[in-house]
Amino acid sequence: MEKSTLLSNFNYYLRIERKMSPNTVASYCSDVADFAEFCVGSPAKASTEDITGYIGARAGELSKRSQARLLSSLRSFFDWTVLEGLRPDNPCDNVDSPKLGRYLPAVLSIEEVDRIISSVDTSTARGLRDRAILETLYGSGLRVSEAVGLRISDLYLKERFLRIIGKGDKQRIVPVGGSEAEAIEAYLAARETPAGPEYDDILFLNRFGKSLSRVSMFKMIKAQAIAAGIFKDISPHTFRHSFATHLIENGADLRAVQEMLGHESILTTEIYTHIDSSTWQAAVLEHHPRKA
């Protein structure tokens, strides 16, 4: 099978059968395409030595986290080749992942979040949009892809909730706070005219009336943080992380936060909100049925 056909079929498998997000599919396929260029023959026939050699050759340009992601992409690819009967085993099974430290994203204080949101000039339609975006990212803890893809038909502002389609097309319901609902309503009243019927239901539009891109949202947030005098390395994800952290600090149940964020594993939520072991121990001992 030619490399192009192999990659096309793998792309189809990730999108249709695995139901991965477009960004994840693009990332995995890009990793596998680069590996395919490295291989002399068909990448489907690569050996464990080929994989370790390739990762070793790129070790100087990739962080340990990037190397781990690359290995994850290749592992998924070879899992697929086994399913397709192209080979009997996965050569990645004998490759050790790089040891990663605990990853804790940047977090904003409540005062810093307020400063960034308050710094937006709401005298223009663009300002009303940007404030609604910030309120939504922080108020509902959305991923940037979820905010970009948010539809007007998913808004239930009177009932104070949003319907979110997250990773793997999984649906969840998240509450909407009062300031978030007000910001969205103010933006809807001044929203750009959609460029075509395909954009009628898209909530956040650019100045051309088309879907706002992830890159534009990143740039807006960085610029707004600087305008507020905050020079931390932040992104849309920082608001999601700050939202979860503040919920936990204010006594929210970890399971409730897990549902809000759409995490499959409670362990992901624990790491995300950097709950330390002493907090868990105190909570467990306080409510333990056998405490003295």
Secondary structure, DSSP 4 states (H G I P E B T S, - for coil): --HHHHHHHHHHIIIIIS---HHHHHHHHHHHHHHHHH-SS-GGG--HHHHHHHHHHHTTTS-HHHHHHHHHHHHHHHHHHHHTTS-SS-GGGG-PPPP-PPP------HHHHHHHHHTS-TTSHHHHHHHHHHHHHHHH---HHHHHT-BGGGEETTTTEEEEE-GGG-EEEEE--HHHHHHHHHHHHHPPPPSSGGGTTBSSB-TTSSBPPHHHHHHHHHHHHHHTT--S---HHHHHHHHHHHHHHTT--HHHHHHHHT-S-HHHHHHHTT--HHHHHHHHHHH-TT--
